[in-house]
């Protein structure tokens, strides 16, 4: 009887789970709450938007924690065979590809505004920019000050997470811990420097095409750094719990992939939005547009 129920394949047939339906319901609640909050909608004279938004956010966070906990248990019990790991890698590659396209949208918006600040069909844009880039009244950040510091911080964090990965392949768990601790510390330092930089910005998100494109692109990248830092912190906790082996460490590998993706995006942000748009390159392009 036991042999009849034995698994004779390399695939993982997941057990019935409540998390998809709970996650979908929580995400819908979150979206409805966000719309109600932004529109200031009231029910019976009461603005319930923030409450609905909070319930949805708590639900989403809980599902994330519970569902990923189940995935970790599946990995530790041997359900993630080589075939399953391969498919997980495909999934992570597709996820990172979707993230690439997400940032392409912000770069597209930025370059559309900066390369064509005096576009004849966009007369409102010309009024905002004054026909040149950076727009009139905007004082960009000095790219060779805090932005350069954050670039060095992220590049260094890329080396420390790579060190941790190679240490894991050699089963040197102490070096894995040190590498992850350093990477997490550098990620947190990046976030603190960016927050300090934002607090000293001479422009705001509202009323400025420059401010809107700048804060959307760099702000979403900052959110990704924060998410990646949490991702690595969970991996560090799992290392202390004895998880991961040289041949079975998919969660750590994905965290390293994600972190390198964040590094590469920042290099493009630094080169384009900080260096190029701070004056020289953008000014030349604007002059050419005239």
N, C-alpha and C positions, 0 to 999 in steps of 0.2 A: 504494500500500500504506500509506504514512504517513497519507494522507488518511482511509483507512478506520478508522484507530485514533485520529483526531483527536476531541477532545471537543466535542460540539455541544449542550451543556447547561450550566446554571449550578450544578450540584450537584457535590459532591466525593465520589467513590467511593473510600473509603480502601483502601490496600493491606492485604493480610493482615498481621496483627500478633500477636505472641506475648503482648503485655501484658495482655489481658483474662484469659486463663487463668492466667498467672503471678501477676497481681494477686489473682485470686480465691483461688488456692492460698495465697498469702502472708497474705491476710486471714484465711483459715480457720486457718492455723498460728498467727497472732497471737491469735485468739480462744481456741483450745485452750490455748495457753501462758498466757493470762490466767486462764482457769478453773483450770488446774493450779496456778498460783502462788497464787491466792486461796484455793483449797481445801487447799493443801499436799500435793497428791497426789504419791506416789512410785512409781517403777517400779524394781523390783529393789533397793529400799532407797535409791534415789537420787532426790532431788527435782530433776526435769528441767524443772519449770515455767519458771523464769527463763531457761533456755537456749532452750527452745522459743519463749518470748515474744520473746527477742532476735532469733532467726532470723526470726520472722514480721515483726517491726518493721523489720529491715534489708531484707527482701524488699519490704515495702510502700513504704518510702522509695525504694528503687531503682526500682521500677516507676513511682512518681510522677515521679521525675527523668527516666527514659527516655521515658515516654509523653508527658509535657509537652514534652520536647525535640523529639519527633517532631511535635507539634502546632505548635510554633514554626517548625520547618522547613517545614511545610505552608503556614503563613501567609506566610513569607518568599518562597516559590516561587510565590505567587499562587493557591493552591488555595482560599483563603477568599474566594470571590466575594461579592457583595452578598447573594445568597440564603443562602449558607452563614453569613455574618455574622449575618443576621437570625435564623436558627435557633439560632445560638450564643447570641444575646441572649435568646431564649426560654428556652434551657436555664439561663442564669445567673439569669434572673428566677425560674424554678422552684426553683433551688437556694437563692436567698435567701429565697424563701417558705417552704421547708422549714426553714431556719434560724430564721425568725421563729417557726414552730410549736414548734421545739426550745426556744426561750426562753420561749414561752407556758407550757410545761409547768413550768418552774421558777418563773415568776411565779404560776402556779396553786397550786403547792405552798406557796409563801410566803404568799399571801393566804388560802388555806384555813386555815393554821395561825394567822395573825395576826388574822384577822377573827373566828375562832371558837376562841379559846384554851380556852374552857370548854365545848366541845361535849359534850352529855350522852351521846352515843353513843361519844365518843372519851375514855373515862375515863383511859386511859394518857396521852393528851395533856394532860389537865387536871392530872395529877400532875406532868408535866414542866414545864408553864408556870406552874402555880400559879393558873391561871384568868385570867391577864392577859398582855399583850404590851407590851414585851419580857418574856420569862419572868423569874421570880425569879432573882437572882444574875447576870443578864446586864447588862453595861455596854456599850451600843452605842458605835460610833465617833461622834465629833463630826462631823456632816456638813459643817460649815463650816471644817474644817481640811484634812486630806489629801484627802478625797473631793472637796471643792470645787476644790482644786488640780488633781486629775486631770481634773475636768470641764473646766476652762479649758484644760488641755493638749490634750485630745481635740478640743475645739471649735476650737482654734487649728490643730491638724493637719488638720481638715476644710477650713479655708481655704487652707492651703498645698498640699494635694493638688488642690484646685480651681484654684488658681493654676497649678500644673504642667499641669493638663489644658488650660486655656485657652491657655497658652503653647505647648503642642504643636499645638493647632489653628491657631495663628499661625506655626508652624514656628520658634519661638524655642527652640532646643534648650538653650541655656545656662540659660534660666529654668526649663525643664523639670527640668534637673539640680538646680538650687538648690531648687526646690519639693519634689522628691522627697527630697533630702538632709534638708531640714528636717522633712518628714513622718516619715521613718524615725527621725530623732533624737527627735522628740516621742513617737513610738510606743514607742521604747526607754525614754524617760524615764518614760512612763506605767507601763510594766512594772516599772521599778525602784521607783517610788513605791508601787505596789500591793504589791510584795514587802516593802517596809519596813513598810507598814501591816499586812500579815498577821503580820509578826514581832512586832508590838506589840498583837495582839488579846488582849482579856481573856477570850475564850471560845474553845473548840476545836470542831472538826468533830464529834467524838464526844460523846455524852451530852447533846446539846442540839438541840432542833428549830430554834432560832434559828440556831445555828452551822451545822447541816447545810444549811438553806435559803440562808443567807447565802453560805457558801463555794461551794456548787454553782452558784448564780447568778452571783456575781461572779467566781468562779474560771474558769468556762467562758467568761465574757466576756473575762477576761484571756488565756485560751488563744487566743481569736479575735483579740485585738489582736496577739499574737505571730505568729499565722499571717498576718495582714494585713501586718505589718511585713516578714515574709519575702517575701510577694507583691510588695510595693512595691520591696524590694531587688532582686528579680529583674528588675522593670521598669526600675529604674535601670541595672542591668548591661546590659540590652538597649538602653537609650538610648545608653550609651557605645559599644556595638557598632554603632550606626547603624540599629537597628531602629526601627520606628514612623514613620509619616508622618501628616500632617494627616487623610488619608482612610483610613488603615489602621493602627489602633492598638487593636484589640479587647482585647488583653491588658491594656493600661494602663487602658482604660475599665472593664473588669471589676474591676481592683484598686481603682479609685476608687469604684465602686459598693459593693464589699465594705467599704471603709473608712468610707463614709458610713453603711452599715448598722450597723457597729460603734459609730459615734458615737451614732446614734439609740437603740440598745439601752442604751447607757450612760446617756443622759439619763433613761430610764425607771427604770433601776436606781438612779440617784442620787436621783430624786424619790421613789421608793417605798421602797426598802430602806434608804437612808441617812437621808433627811429625814423621811418619813412614819413609818417604823418606829422612829425614834430616841426617840419619846416621844409628842408631841402627838396626831397623828392616830390612831396605833395605840391609845393609851390611851383616847381617846374612844370608839373602836369597841368596845374590850373592855368599857368601862363600859356601852355600849349593849347588849352581848350578855348582860350580867347582868340 
